[in-house]
Amino acid sequence: MPDKFTQFGEFFMQGLAKTLAEGAVVHVPHVGECKVSQVSEPILQQSSWSMNVDISFPESYSKMTIGMFTFGSCLMKDTESITLPAPTYPAEEDDARQKEHMDAWFRLLESLEDGLESMGYTIGSSDDCDIYLITDYMPSDGISALALKPSVLKPQLIRFCQELLHQEAKWNFWIRLSFDFPEDRHKGFDENILVRPDRVVHDYDAARLAKEFPGEVPVLEKELGL
């Protein structure tokens, strides 16, 4: 049975997540009035809860990610009178995700990195790179990658990602290719291709992309019959 620290931690983190997600404004020194653009779902790890909060710069696509986690408490006797529901999460000692899940996630990340390089893609965050990989295990149920150029979105890349996912089928991981093109002509926001072992979800405005990048997005050729 989880202790009160873990149980209260869940509800305090849920309350904080809800408060921040409802259009919270943060006054940042030297930057200006920023807004919370995304709040991740709180997760449990080693009896503590954590979540990430993305804060957007004013009039910009730039963001900062802030990590939050429970690491202590001051629970006095008065909290004992608060009635709590039965936990909806398993005791951590019964959770098989810990070491095995982490090992599988890093295997997938390493295989993806090796495969991208063998296909000729450059990995990094600078403007001349093709793809930027998020390498932090938080833990996550998938790999997040930023496509920095429209030309990297090739059908063979999608197929390769799905092949890798089949190798770790036990965990039902995903690979998300989020579009992060630096060009001013790109008007999309939060567009991506989500690759799962059993399906691929194209979450973007294909017609608009074809106008913004005529002939530059290989994955659109089949989709739009170009």
MARBA-3410 file (N, C-alpha, C, O; in Angstrom, 1 decimal):
226
0.8,-1.2,0.0,0.0,0.0,0.0,0.9,1.3,0.0,1.8,1.4,0.8 ~ 0.7,2.2,-0.9,1.5,3.4,-0.9,1.3,4.2,0.3,0.2,4.2,0.9 ~ 2.4,4.9,0.8,2.3,5.7,2.0,1.6,7.0,1.7,1.3,7.3,0.5 ~ 1.3,7.8,2.8,0.6,9.0,2.6,1.4,10.1,1.8,0.8,10.9,1.1 ~ 2.7,10.0,1.9,3.5,11.0,1.1,3.2,10.8,-0.4,3.0,11.7,-1.1
3.2,9.5,-0.8,2.9,9.2,-2.3,1.5,9.6,-2.6,1.3,10.1,-3.7 ~ 0.5,9.3,-1.8,-0.8,9.6,-2.1,-1.1,11.1,-2.1,-1.7,11.6,-3.1 ~ -0.7,11.8,-1.1,-0.9,13.2,-1.2,-0.1,13.9,-2.3,-0.5,14.8,-2.9 ~ 1.1,13.3,-2.6,1.9,13.9,-3.7,1.2,13.8,-5.0,1.2,14.7,-5.8 ~ 0.4,12.7,-5.2,-0.4,12.6,-6.5,-1.4,13.7,-6.6,-1.5,14.3,-7.6
-2.1,13.9,-5.5,-3.2,14.9,-5.6,-2.7,16.3,-5.6,-3.3,17.2,-6.3 ~ -1.6,16.6,-4.9,-1.1,18.0,-5.0,-0.5,18.2,-6.4,-0.7,19.3,-7.0 ~ 0.1,17.2,-7.0,0.6,17.4,-8.4,-0.5,17.5,-9.4,-0.4,18.3,-10.3 ~ -1.6,16.7,-9.2,-2.7,16.9,-10.1,-3.3,18.3,-10.0,-3.7,18.8,-11.0 ~ -3.5,18.8,-8.8,-4.0,20.1,-8.6,-3.1,21.2,-9.2,-3.6,22.1,-9.8
-1.8,21.0,-9.1,-0.9,22.0,-9.7,-1.0,21.9,-11.2,-0.9,22.9,-11.9 ~ -1.0,20.7,-11.7,-1.1,20.5,-13.2,-2.4,21.2,-13.7,-2.3,21.8,-14.8 ~ -3.5,21.0,-13.1,-4.7,21.6,-13.5,-4.7,23.1,-13.5,-5.1,23.8,-14.4 ~ -4.1,23.6,-12.4,-4.0,25.1,-12.3,-3.1,25.7,-13.4,-3.5,26.7,-14.0 ~ -2.0,25.0,-13.7,-1.1,25.6,-14.7,-1.7,25.4,-16.1,-1.4,26.2,-17.0
-2.4,24.3,-16.3,-2.9,24.1,-17.6,-4.0,25.0,-18.0,-4.4,25.1,-19.2 ~ -4.6,25.7,-17.1,-5.7,26.6,-17.4,-5.3,28.0,-17.8,-5.7,29.0,-17.2 ~ -4.3,28.1,-18.7,-3.9,29.3,-19.2,-3.1,30.2,-18.3,-3.2,31.4,-18.3 ~ -2.3,29.6,-17.5,-1.5,30.3,-16.5,-0.5,31.2,-17.2,0.1,30.9,-18.2 ~ -0.3,32.4,-16.6,0.6,33.4,-17.1,1.7,33.6,-16.1,1.5,33.7,-14.9
3.0,33.5,-16.7,4.2,33.7,-15.8,4.9,34.9,-16.2,5.3,35.1,-17.4 ~ 5.1,35.8,-15.2,5.9,37.0,-15.5,7.4,36.7,-15.3,7.8,36.6,-14.2 ~ 8.1,36.7,-16.4,9.5,36.3,-16.4,10.4,37.5,-16.5,10.3,38.3,-17.4 ~ 11.3,37.7,-15.5,12.2,38.9,-15.6,13.0,38.9,-16.9,13.5,37.8,-17.3 ~ 13.1,40.0,-17.5,13.9,40.3,-18.7,13.3,39.6,-20.0,13.8,39.8,-21.1
12.2,38.8,-19.8,11.6,38.1,-21.0,10.2,38.7,-21.2,9.9,39.0,-22.4 ~ 9.4,38.8,-20.2,8.1,39.4,-20.4,7.0,38.4,-19.9,7.3,37.5,-19.0 ~ 5.8,38.6,-20.4,4.6,37.9,-19.9,4.6,36.6,-20.8,4.2,36.6,-21.9 ~ 4.9,35.5,-20.1,4.9,34.2,-20.8,3.7,33.3,-20.4,3.1,33.6,-19.4 ~ 3.4,32.4,-21.2,2.2,31.5,-20.9,2.7,30.1,-20.9,3.6,29.6,-21.6
2.0,29.3,-20.0,2.2,27.9,-19.9,1.5,27.2,-21.2,0.3,27.4,-21.4 ~ 2.3,26.6,-22.0,1.8,26.0,-23.2,1.4,24.5,-23.1,0.6,24.0,-23.9 ~ 2.1,23.8,-22.2,1.8,22.4,-22.1,2.2,21.9,-20.7,3.2,22.3,-20.1 ~ 1.4,21.0,-20.1,1.7,20.4,-18.9,1.6,18.9,-19.0,0.6,18.4,-19.5 ~ 2.7,18.2,-18.7,2.6,16.7,-18.9,1.8,16.0,-17.8,1.6,16.6,-16.8
1.4,14.8,-18.1,0.7,14.1,-17.1,1.6,13.7,-16.0,2.7,13.1,-16.2 ~ 1.3,13.9,-14.7,2.2,13.5,-13.6,2.4,12.0,-13.6,1.5,11.2,-13.9 ~ 3.7,11.7,-13.3,4.1,10.2,-13.3,4.7,9.9,-12.0,5.2,10.8,-11.3 ~ 4.6,8.6,-11.6,5.2,8.1,-10.3,6.5,7.4,-10.6,6.5,6.5,-11.4 ~ 7.5,7.7,-9.8,8.8,7.0,-9.9,9.4,7.1,-8.5,9.7,8.2,-8.0
9.7,5.9,-8.0,10.4,5.8,-6.7,9.6,6.6,-5.6,10.3,7.4,-4.9 ~ 8.3,6.4,-5.5,7.5,7.0,-4.5,7.2,8.5,-4.7,6.4,9.1,-4.0 ~ 7.9,9.2,-5.7,7.7,10.6,-5.9,7.0,10.8,-7.2,7.1,10.1,-8.2 ~ 6.2,11.9,-7.3,5.5,12.3,-8.5,6.3,13.4,-9.2,6.9,14.3,-8.6 ~ 6.3,13.4,-10.5,7.0,14.4,-11.3,6.2,14.8,-12.5,5.3,14.0,-13.0
6.4,16.0,-13.1,5.8,16.4,-14.3,6.7,17.5,-14.9,7.5,18.1,-14.3 ~ 6.4,17.7,-16.2,7.1,18.8,-16.9,6.1,19.9,-17.4,5.0,19.6,-17.7 ~ 6.6,21.1,-17.3,5.8,22.3,-17.7,6.5,23.0,-18.8,7.7,23.5,-18.6 ~ 5.9,23.2,-20.0,6.5,24.1,-21.0,5.9,25.5,-20.9,4.7,25.7,-20.9 ~ 6.8,26.5,-20.9,6.5,27.9,-20.9,7.0,28.5,-22.1,8.1,28.5,-22.4
6.0,29.1,-22.9,6.4,29.8,-24.2,6.8,31.2,-24.0,6.3,31.9,-23.1 ~ 7.8,31.6,-24.8,8.2,33.0,-24.8,7.1,33.8,-25.5,6.3,33.3,-26.2 ~ 7.1,35.1,-25.1,6.1,36.0,-25.8,6.3,36.1,-27.3,7.4,36.3,-27.7 ~ 5.2,35.9,-28.0,5.3,36.1,-29.5,6.4,35.3,-30.1,7.1,35.8,-31.0 ~ 6.5,34.0,-29.7,7.6,33.2,-30.2,7.2,31.7,-30.1,6.4,31.4,-29.2
7.9,30.9,-30.9,7.7,29.4,-30.7,8.7,28.9,-29.7,8.6,27.7,-29.4 ~ 9.6,29.7,-29.2,10.6,29.2,-28.2,9.9,28.9,-26.9,8.9,29.5,-26.5 ~ 10.5,27.9,-26.3,9.9,27.4,-25.0,11.0,27.0,-24.0,12.1,26.8,-24.4 ~ 10.7,27.0,-22.8,11.5,26.5,-21.7,10.7,25.4,-21.0,9.5,25.5,-20.8 ~ 11.4,24.3,-20.7,10.7,23.2,-20.0,11.2,23.2,-18.6,12.4,23.1,-18.3
10.3,23.2,-17.7,10.6,23.2,-16.2,10.1,21.9,-15.6,9.0,21.4,-15.8 ~ 11.0,21.2,-14.9,10.7,19.9,-14.3,10.2,20.2,-12.8,10.9,20.9,-12.1 ~ 9.2,19.5,-12.4,8.7,19.6,-11.1,8.6,18.2,-10.5,8.2,17.2,-11.2 ~ 8.9,18.1,-9.2,8.8,16.7,-8.6,8.6,16.9,-7.0,9.0,17.9,-6.4 ~ 8.0,15.9,-6.5,7.8,15.9,-5.0,9.0,15.2,-4.4,9.4,14.2,-4.8
9.6,15.9,-3.4,10.8,15.4,-2.8,10.8,15.5,-1.3,11.7,15.1,-0.6 ~ 9.7,16.0,-0.7,9.6,16.1,0.7,8.2,16.5,1.1,7.4,16.9,0.3 ~ 8.0,16.5,2.4,6.7,16.9,2.9,6.8,17.3,4.4,7.8,17.1,5.0 ~ 5.7,17.9,4.8,5.6,18.3,6.2,4.2,17.9,6.7,3.4,18.7,7.0 ~ 4.0,16.6,6.7,2.6,16.0,7.0,2.5,15.9,8.5,3.1,15.0,9.1
1.6,16.7,9.0,1.4,16.7,10.5,0.2,15.8,10.8,-0.5,15.2,9.9 ~ -0.2,15.6,12.0,-1.2,14.7,12.4,-2.6,15.1,11.9,-3.5,14.3,11.7 ~ -2.8,16.5,11.6,-4.1,16.9,11.1,-4.4,16.3,9.7,-5.5,16.2,9.4 ~ -3.3,15.9,9.0,-3.6,15.3,7.6,-4.2,13.9,7.8,-4.7,13.3,6.8 ~ -4.0,13.3,8.9,-4.5,11.9,9.1,-6.0,11.8,9.1,-6.6,10.8,8.8
-6.7,12.9,9.3,-8.1,13.0,9.3,-8.7,13.1,7.9,-9.9,13.0,7.7 ~ -7.9,13.4,6.9,-8.3,13.5,5.6,-8.6,12.1,4.9,-7.6,11.3,4.9 ~ -9.7,11.9,4.5,-10.1,10.6,3.9,-9.6,10.6,2.4,-9.9,11.4,1.6 ~ -8.8,9.6,2.1,-8.3,9.4,0.8,-8.9,8.2,0.1,-9.1,7.2,0.8 ~ -9.1,8.3,-1.2,-9.6,7.1,-1.9,-8.5,6.0,-2.1,-7.4,6.3,-1.8
-8.9,4.8,-2.4,-8.0,3.8,-2.7,-7.1,4.2,-3.8,-7.5,4.7,-4.8 ~ -5.8,3.9,-3.7,-4.8,4.2,-4.8,-5.2,3.6,-6.1,-5.7,2.4,-6.1 ~ -5.1,4.3,-7.2,-5.3,3.7,-8.5,-4.1,3.2,-9.2,-4.2,2.7,-10.3 ~ -2.9,3.3,-8.6,-1.7,2.9,-9.1,-1.1,1.7,-8.3,-1.4,1.7,-7.1 ~ -0.4,0.8,-8.9,0.1,-0.3,-8.1,1.3,0.1,-7.2,1.9,1.1,-7.5
1.6,-0.7,-6.2,2.8,-0.5,-5.4,4.0,-0.7,-6.3,4.0,-1.5,-7.2 ~ 5.0,0.2,-6.1,6.1,0.2,-7.0,6.9,-1.1,-7.1,7.4,-1.5,-8.1 ~ 6.9,-1.8,-6.0,7.6,-3.1,-6.0,7.0,-4.1,-6.9,7.6,-5.1,-7.3 ~ 5.7,-3.8,-7.2,5.0,-4.8,-8.1,5.0,-4.3,-9.6,4.4,-4.9,-10.5 ~ 5.6,-3.1,-9.8,5.6,-2.5,-11.2,6.8,-3.0,-11.9,8.0,-2.7,-11.6
6.6,-3.8,-13.0,7.7,-4.4,-13.8,8.4,-3.4,-14.7,9.4,-3.7,-15.3 ~ 7.8,-2.2,-14.8,8.4,-1.2,-15.7,9.8,-0.8,-15.4,10.6,-0.5,-16.3 ~ 10.1,-0.7,-14.1,11.3,0.0,-13.6,12.6,-0.3,-14.5,12.8,0.4,-15.5 ~ 13.4,-1.3,-14.1,14.6,-1.5,-14.8,14.4,-2.0,-16.2,15.1,-1.6,-17.2 ~ 13.5,-3.0,-16.4,13.3,-3.6,-17.7,12.8,-2.6,-18.7,13.2,-2.6,-19.9
11.9,-1.7,-18.3,11.3,-0.7,-19.2,12.4,0.3,-19.6,12.5,0.6,-20.8 ~ 13.2,0.7,-18.7,14.3,1.7,-19.0,15.3,1.1,-19.9,15.7,1.7,-20.9 ~ 15.6,-0.2,-19.7,16.6,-0.8,-20.6,16.1,-0.9,-22.0,16.8,-0.7,-23.0 ~ 14.8,-1.3,-22.1,14.2,-1.4,-23.5,14.1,0.0,-24.1,14.3,0.1,-25.4 ~ 13.8,1.0,-23.4,13.7,2.4,-23.9,15.0,2.8,-24.5,15.1,3.4,-25.6
16.1,2.6,-23.7,17.4,3.0,-24.2,17.9,2.1,-25.4,18.7,2.6,-26.2 ~ 17.5,0.9,-25.4,17.8,0.1,-26.6,17.2,0.6,-27.8,17.8,0.7,-28.9 ~ 15.9,1.0,-27.7,15.2,1.6,-28.8,15.8,2.9,-29.3,16.0,3.2,-30.5 ~ 16.2,3.8,-28.3,16.9,5.0,-28.6,18.2,4.8,-29.4,18.5,5.4,-30.4 ~ 19.0,3.9,-28.9,20.3,3.6,-29.5,20.1,3.0,-30.9,20.8,3.4,-31.8
19.1,2.1,-31.1,18.9,1.6,-32.4,18.4,2.7,-33.4,18.8,2.7,-34.5 ~ 17.6,3.6,-32.9,17.1,4.7,-33.7,18.3,5.6,-34.1,18.4,6.0,-35.3 ~ 19.1,6.0,-33.2,20.3,6.8,-33.5,21.2,6.1,-34.5,21.6,6.8,-35.5 ~ 21.5,4.9,-34.3,22.4,4.1,-35.2,21.7,4.1,-36.6,22.4,4.3,-37.6 ~ 20.4,3.8,-36.7,19.7,3.7,-37.9,19.7,5.0,-38.7,19.9,5.1,-39.9
19.4,6.1,-38.0,19.3,7.4,-38.6,20.7,7.8,-39.2,20.8,8.3,-40.3 ~ 21.8,7.5,-38.5,23.1,7.8,-39.0,23.4,7.0,-40.2,24.0,7.5,-41.2 ~ 23.1,5.7,-40.2,23.3,4.8,-41.3,22.5,5.2,-42.5,22.9,4.9,-43.7 ~ 21.4,5.9,-42.3,20.6,6.4,-43.4,21.0,7.8,-43.9,20.5,8.3,-44.9 ~ 22.1,8.3,-43.3,22.6,9.6,-43.8,22.1,10.8,-43.1,22.4,11.9,-43.5
21.2,10.6,-42.0,20.7,11.8,-41.3,21.7,12.3,-40.3,22.5,11.5,-39.7 ~ 21.8,13.6,-40.1,22.6,14.2,-39.1,21.7,14.5,-37.9,20.6,15.0,-38.0 ~ 22.3,14.2,-36.7,21.5,14.3,-35.5,22.1,15.4,-34.6,23.3,15.4,-34.4 ~ 21.3,16.3,-34.2,21.7,17.5,-33.4,20.7,18.6,-33.3,19.6,18.4,-33.8 ~ 21.0,19.7,-32.7,20.0,20.7,-32.5,20.3,22.0,-33.4,19.5,22.9,-33.4
21.4,22.0,-34.1,21.8,23.2,-34.9,20.9,23.2,-36.2,20.4,22.1,-36.6 ~ 20.9,24.3,-36.8,20.0,24.5,-38.0,20.4,23.6,-39.2,19.6,23.3,-40.1 ~ 21.7,23.2,-39.2,22.2,22.4,-40.4,21.9,20.9,-40.1,22.3,20.1,-41.0 ~ 21.4,20.5,-39.0,21.1,19.1,-38.7,19.7,18.7,-39.2,18.9,19.6,-39.5 ~ 19.5,17.4,-39.3,18.2,16.9,-39.8,17.2,16.6,-38.7,16.0,17.0,-38.8
17.7,16.0,-37.6,16.8,15.5,-36.6,17.4,15.7,-35.2,18.6,15.5,-35.0 ~ 16.6,16.1,-34.3,17.0,16.3,-32.9,16.3,15.3,-32.0,15.1,15.3,-32.1 ~ 17.0,14.5,-31.3,16.4,13.4,-30.5,16.4,13.9,-29.0,17.3,14.4,-28.5 ~ 15.2,13.6,-28.4,15.1,13.9,-26.9,15.6,12.6,-26.2,15.0,11.6,-26.3 ~ 16.7,12.7,-25.5,17.4,11.6,-25.0,17.2,11.4,-23.5,17.8,10.5,-22.8
16.3,12.2,-22.9,16.0,12.1,-21.4,14.9,11.0,-21.2,13.9,11.0,-21.8 ~ 15.2,10.1,-20.3,14.3,9.0,-19.9,13.6,9.5,-18.6,14.3,9.8,-17.6 ~ 12.2,9.7,-18.6,11.6,10.4,-17.5,10.7,9.7,-16.5,10.4,10.3,-15.5 ~ 10.2,8.4,-16.7,10.3,7.6,-17.9,9.3,8.0,-19.0,8.4,8.8,-18.7 ~ 9.4,7.5,-20.2,8.6,7.8,-21.3,8.1,6.5,-22.0,8.8,5.5,-21.9
6.9,6.6,-22.6,6.4,5.4,-23.3,6.9,5.5,-24.8,6.4,4.7,-25.6 ~ 7.7,6.4,-25.1,8.2,6.5,-26.5,9.3,7.4,-26.7,9.8,8.0,-25.7 ~ 9.8,7.6,-27.9,10.9,8.4,-28.3,10.4,9.7,-29.0,9.6,9.5,-30.0 ~ 10.7,10.8,-28.5,10.4,12.1,-29.2,11.5,12.6,-30.0,12.7,12.7,-29.6 ~ 11.3,12.9,-31.3,12.3,13.4,-32.2,11.7,14.6,-32.9,10.5,14.6,-33.3
12.6,15.6,-33.2,12.2,16.8,-33.9,12.7,16.7,-35.3,13.9,16.6,-35.5 ~ 11.8,16.8,-36.3,12.3,16.8,-37.7,12.6,18.3,-38.0,11.6,19.1,-38.0 ~ 13.8,18.6,-38.2,14.2,20.0,-38.4,14.1,20.5,-39.9,14.2,21.7,-40.2 ~ 14.0,19.5,-40.8,13.9,19.8,-42.2,12.7,19.0,-42.8,12.6,17.9,-42.5 ~ 11.9,19.6,-43.7,10.8,18.9,-44.3,11.3,17.7,-45.2,10.6,16.7,-45.3
12.5,17.8,-45.7,13.1,16.8,-46.5,13.3,15.4,-45.8,13.5,14.4,-46.5 ~ 13.4,15.5,-44.5,13.7,14.2,-43.8,12.5,13.3,-43.7,12.6,12.1,-43.3 ~ 11.3,13.8,-44.0,10.1,13.1,-43.8,9.8,12.2,-45.0,9.0,12.4,-45.8 ~ 10.6,11.1,-45.0,10.5,10.1,-46.1,9.8,8.9,-45.7,9.8,8.5,-44.5 ~ 9.0,8.2,-46.6,8.3,7.0,-46.2,9.2,5.9,-45.6,8.8,5.2,-44.8
10.5,5.8,-46.2,11.4,4.8,-45.6,11.8,5.1,-44.2,12.1,4.1,-43.4 ~ 11.8,6.4,-43.8,12.1,6.7,-42.4,10.9,6.2,-41.5,11.1,5.6,-40.4 ~ 9.7,6.4,-42.0,8.5,5.9,-41.2,8.5,4.4,-41.1,8.3,3.9,-40.0 ~ 8.8,3.7,-42.2,8.9,2.3,-42.1,10.0,1.8,-41.2,9.8,0.8,-40.4 ~ 11.1,2.4,-41.2,12.2,2.1,-40.3,11.8,2.2,-38.9,12.1,1.3,-38.1
11.2,3.3,-38.5,10.8,3.5,-37.1,9.8,2.4,-36.7,9.9,2.0,-35.6 ~ 8.9,2.0,-37.6,7.9,1.0,-37.2,8.6,-0.3,-37.0,8.2,-1.1,-36.2 ~ 9.6,-0.6,-37.9,10.4,-1.9,-37.7,11.1,-1.9,-36.4,11.1,-3.0,-35.7 ~ 11.6,-0.8,-35.9,12.3,-0.8,-34.6,11.3,-1.0,-33.5,11.6,-1.7,-32.5 ~ 10.1,-0.5,-33.6,9.1,-0.6,-32.6,8.7,-2.1,-32.4,8.4,-2.5,-31.3
8.7,-2.8,-33.5,8.3,-4.2,-33.5,9.3,-5.0,-32.7,9.0,-6.0,-32.1 ~ 10.6,-4.5,-32.7,11.6,-5.2,-31.9,11.4,-5.1,-30.4,12.0,-5.9,-29.6 ~ 10.7,-4.1,-30.0,10.4,-4.0,-28.6,8.9,-4.0,-28.4,8.3,-3.2,-27.6 ~ 8.2,-5.0,-29.0,6.8,-5.0,-29.1,6.1,-5.2,-27.7,5.0,-4.8,-27.5 ~ 6.9,-5.8,-26.8,6.3,-6.0,-25.4,5.8,-4.7,-24.8,4.9,-4.7,-24.0
6.5,-3.6,-25.1,6.3,-2.3,-24.4,5.3,-1.4,-25.1,4.9,-0.4,-24.6 ~ 5.0,-1.7,-26.3,4.1,-0.9,-27.1,4.6,0.6,-27.2,3.8,1.5,-27.0 ~ 5.9,0.8,-27.4,6.5,2.1,-27.5,6.0,2.8,-28.7,5.4,2.2,-29.6 ~ 6.2,4.1,-28.8,5.9,4.9,-30.0,7.1,5.8,-30.3,8.0,6.0,-29.5 ~ 7.2,6.3,-31.6,8.2,7.2,-32.0,7.4,8.4,-32.6,6.7,8.2,-33.6
7.6,9.6,-32.0,6.9,10.8,-32.5,7.9,11.7,-33.3,8.9,12.1,-32.7 ~ 7.6,11.9,-34.6,8.4,12.9,-35.4,7.7,14.2,-35.4,6.8,14.4,-36.2 ~ 8.1,15.1,-34.5,7.4,16.4,-34.5,8.1,17.4,-35.4,9.3,17.4,-35.6 ~ 7.3,18.2,-36.1,7.8,19.1,-37.1,8.3,20.4,-36.4,7.5,21.0,-35.7 ~ 9.6,20.7,-36.6,10.1,21.8,-35.9,11.0,22.6,-37.0,12.2,22.9,-36.7
10.4,22.9,-38.1,11.1,23.5,-39.2,11.4,25.0,-38.8,10.4,25.7,-38.4 ~ 12.6,25.5,-38.9,12.9,26.9,-38.6,12.5,27.9,-39.6,12.5,29.1,-39.3 ~ 12.1,27.5,-40.8,11.8,28.4,-41.9,10.5,29.2,-41.5,9.6,28.7,-41.0 ~ 10.6,30.5,-41.8,9.5,31.4,-41.6,8.2,31.0,-42.4,7.1,31.3,-41.9 ~ 8.4,30.3,-43.5,7.3,30.0,-44.3,6.4,28.9,-43.7,5.3,28.7,-44.2
6.9,28.2,-42.7,6.1,27.1,-42.1,5.2,27.7,-41.1,5.6,28.3,-40.1 ~ 3.9,27.5,-41.3,2.8,28.1,-40.5,2.2,27.1,-39.5,1.3,27.5,-38.7 ~ 2.6,25.9,-39.6,2.0,24.9,-38.7,2.4,25.0,-37.3,3.4,25.6,-36.9 ~ 1.7,24.3,-36.4,2.0,24.3,-35.0,1.6,22.9,-34.4,0.5,22.4,-34.6 ~ 2.5,22.3,-33.6,2.3,21.0,-33.0,1.9,20.0,-34.0,1.0,19.2,-33.7
2.5,19.9,-35.2,2.2,18.9,-36.2,3.3,17.8,-36.0,4.4,18.0,-35.6 ~ 2.9,16.6,-36.3,3.8,15.4,-36.2,3.3,14.2,-36.9,2.2,14.2,-37.4 ~ 4.2,13.2,-37.0,3.8,11.9,-37.4,4.1,11.0,-36.2,5.2,10.9,-35.8 ~ 3.0,10.3,-35.8,3.2,9.4,-34.6,3.2,8.0,-35.1,2.2,7.5,-35.7 ~ 4.3,7.3,-34.9,4.5,5.9,-35.4,4.3,5.0,-34.2,5.0,5.1,-33.2
3.4,4.1,-34.4,3.2,3.0,-33.4,3.4,1.6,-34.0,3.5,1.6,-35.3 ~ 3.6,0.6,-33.3,3.8,-0.7,-33.9,2.7,-1.2,-34.9,3.0,-1.8,-35.8 ~ 1.5,-0.8,-34.6,0.4,-1.3,-35.4,-0.2,-0.2,-36.4,-1.1,-0.5,-37.1 ~ 0.2,1.1,-36.3,-0.4,2.1,-37.1,0.5,3.4,-37.1,1.4,3.5,-36.3 ~ 0.2,4.2,-38.1,0.9,5.5,-38.2,-0.1,6.6,-38.3,-1.0,6.5,-39.1
0.0,7.6,-37.5,-0.9,8.7,-37.5,-0.3,9.9,-38.0,0.7,10.4,-37.5 ~ -0.8,10.5,-39.1,-0.3,11.7,-39.8,-1.1,12.9,-39.3,-2.2,13.2,-39.7 ~ -0.6,13.6,-38.3,-1.3,14.7,-37.6,-0.7,16.0,-38.1,0.1,16.7,-37.4 ~ -1.1,16.4,-39.3,-0.7,17.7,-39.9,-1.6,18.1,-41.0,-2.4,17.3,-41.5 ~ -1.4,19.3,-41.5,-2.2,19.8,-42.6,-1.4,19.6,-43.9,-0.6,20.4,-44.3
-1.7,18.5,-44.5,-1.0,18.1,-45.7,-1.1,19.1,-46.9,-0.1,19.4,-47.5 ~ -2.3,19.6,-47.1,-2.5,20.6,-48.2,-1.7,21.8,-48.0,-1.0,22.4,-48.9 ~ -1.7,22.3,-46.7,-0.9,23.5,-46.5,0.6,23.3,-46.6,1.3,24.2,-47.1 ~ 1.0,22.2,-46.1,2.5,21.9,-46.2,2.9,21.8,-47.6,4.0,22.2,-47.9 ~ 2.1,21.2,-48.5,2.4,21.1,-49.9,2.6,22.5,-50.5,3.4,22.6,-51.4
1.8,23.5,-50.0,2.0,24.8,-50.5,3.2,25.5,-50.0,3.9,26.3,-50.7 ~ 3.5,25.3,-48.7,4.6,25.9,-48.1,5.9,25.3,-48.6,6.9,26.1,-48.7 ~ 6.0,24.0,-48.8,7.2,23.3,-49.2,6.9,22.5,-50.5,7.0,21.2,-50.4 ~ 6.6,23.1,-51.6,6.3,22.3,-52.8,7.4,21.4,-53.2,8.5,21.8,-53.5 ~ 7.1,20.1,-53.3,8.1,19.1,-53.7,9.2,18.8,-52.7,10.2,18.2,-53.0
9.1,19.4,-51.4,10.1,19.2,-50.5,9.8,18.2,-49.3,10.6,17.9,-48.5 ~ 8.6,17.8,-49.3,8.2,16.8,-48.2,7.9,15.5,-48.9,6.7,15.3,-49.3 ~ 8.8,14.6,-48.9,8.6,13.3,-49.6,7.4,12.5,-49.2,6.8,11.8,-50.0 ~ 7.1,12.5,-47.9,6.0,11.7,-47.4,4.6,12.2,-48.0,3.7,11.4,-47.9 ~ 4.6,13.4,-48.5,3.3,13.9,-49.0,3.0,13.4,-50.4,1.9,13.5,-50.8
4.0,13.0,-51.1,3.8,12.6,-52.5,2.8,11.5,-52.7,1.9,11.6,-53.6 ~ 2.9,10.5,-51.9,1.9,9.4,-52.0,0.6,9.8,-51.4,-0.5,9.5,-51.9 ~ 0.6,10.6,-50.3,-0.6,10.9,-49.6,-1.5,11.8,-50.4,-2.7,11.7,-50.5 ~ -0.9,12.8,-51.2,-1.6,13.7,-52.0,-1.7,13.3,-53.4,-2.3,14.0,-54.3 ~ -1.1,12.2,-53.8,-1.0,11.7,-55.2,-0.2,12.7,-56.1,-0.6,12.8,-57.2
0.8,13.2,-55.5,1.6,14.2,-56.3,2.6,13.4,-57.2,3.4,14.1,-57.9
END
